[in-house]
Amino acid sequence: MARQLRLLSASDLNGTLRMQDVLQHVERAFGERGLGRSEMPAKTYLHFPQHDGVLLVMPGSLPQMEQAGVKLISVHTRNPVVHGLPTLLSTIVLISPDTGEPVCIMDGSYVTGMRTGAATGVATKLLARKDSRVLGIIGAGFEGPFQLEAVRHVLQLEKVLVNDLIAEKAKNLAALARGFGLSARACETAEEVVRSCDVLVTATPSDRPIVKDEWMHEGMHLNCVGSYAAGKQEIESAILRRAMVVVDDWEQASHAGEINVPVSNGEFDRSGVYAELPEIAAGLKPGRMDDAAITVFDTTGLAVQDVVTAWAAFRVAEERGLGTVIDALFR
């Protein structure tokens, strides 16, 4: 018998997941990936240069968990000003592995925010010094609150420093951190954040380095979140050459992650990558081994993160009766 299809909007999904649960789901998905128990073809890109946009297609499957899905995510930088729409627009289709039926179509923005934050949280858990107490965030846009939420669940944070080109955004994120009982303030410069933090998150769309090598200090951990396409770069290449570098996926990172520019320039290659995070999550390689080392996590976002997080949200939506249920589309 054909299954019904559940439609979930952004408002249906908000608040369906707890970050501490998503951290566990995403870490498991990384582990499955590390053990070779996932299927995840490379991201496919469709470019719309006349509209300053790009569409990413991300399929993924976790056979051991009986979960599969595809995410479509567009990044159109003109949207807020020209069309009154968000820069990022995302849709996720969940597929039942046993029949191939679509069981859910959902807005993907909430899932993307949660799983991206969770990836940073998992990486920070495995790569940051355990005594890290100060979090720095450069880029206080959509992803900022998710990054804060994830890192505060894996470290005993005491202080948060935030910088953004739009001062009001930095102040708002700092206020959110204070609501969690943390000391927090907005900083006027990125340099102030970098020099004063133990763990740094960069979550900007920058195509030029905004974090300088000379600002770095030993024992730091960096999560480079913002780079999503060729030409994007948030930190100076010199940092990569002296750091323990971990990527979520070499192929994706070398083409679209933080390392893509130095790779294309011949300044960095695969020999400079210590591991893929799934290898560490699966226990195949150790995480941080030296408290004095600088560690860098380059995340481009894996489809298996979307799949495991979206299925978790779908299950909650089923339990709560959220969204709209319609007959199968192919009837």
C-alpha positions, 0 to 999 in steps of 0.5 A: 500500500502506498504511504502518505506524504507528510509536508513540513514547513519551517514553522512546523519544524522549529523546536522539534529537535534538541541540539544535544540529541542532534549532536549524537545523531550527527556523530553517529552519521559521521561514524557510519561514514567513517566505517564505510557504511554510507552512500553519498555521491558528491554534491552536484552544483547548478550555477546561475551567475546572472542571478548570483545564485547556485543550487546544490543537490545532496543525496545520501543514504545510511543503510544500517539506519534505513534512512535516505534522502536528498537535499536541495539547497540554493544560495542566492545572495541577491535574495534579501535585497531584490526579492525579500527572501532568505539567501539560503533556501533549502528543501529536503525529500526523505525517501523510504529505502525499502520502497523508494517512496518519498515519505516527507518533503520538508523545509531544510533551513532548520535541519541545515542549521542544526546539523551544521552546528552539530558538526562543529560541536562534534569536531570541537568535542574531538579536536579542541582542548578539553579546558577550552573556556572561551568561544569566538564567533566571526559571523553572527548571521543565520548559523551563529545561534546554532554554532553557539548552541552546539559548542556550549553543549560540548565544552564548559564555556565561560565566555563568548566573543562575537564579531560581525560586519553588522554590529547589531547582529553581533550584539544580538548573538552576544545577548543570546549567549548571556541568556545561557548564563555566559559572559559575552560581548560583541567585539569591534574587530575579528582580531580581538576575537581571534587573539582572545578565544580558545575555540573559533568559529568562522561562519561568513561567506567571505572570499578573502581571508579574514583571520590572519596567521599572526593572530593565532596562538598555540592550542587553538581550535578553528571551525571553518564553517562559511566556505561553501563554493570555489573561491571562498576563503575565511582564514589565511593559508599559512594557518593550514600549513602549520595546523592539524587539519581535519576535513569532513570530506576531502573531495568536497573540501578540496573543491568548495571548502576552506582549503579550496583556494590554497589547493587550487593555488598549489599551496596545500594538498592532501598530504596536509590533511590529518584525517577526515572527521568520520575517521575520527568519529569511527575511532579509526584515528585519534583526535587531538593529541597535543595541547599545544597544536593548532587544529582546524576543522573544514566543514562543507556539510555532508548529506548524511548529516542532513539525512540523519537530522531530517529523519529525527525531525520527521519522527518527532513530527509524526509523533506530534501530528505536525504538518500536512499529510497528503496522498502519495503523489504518484497515485 
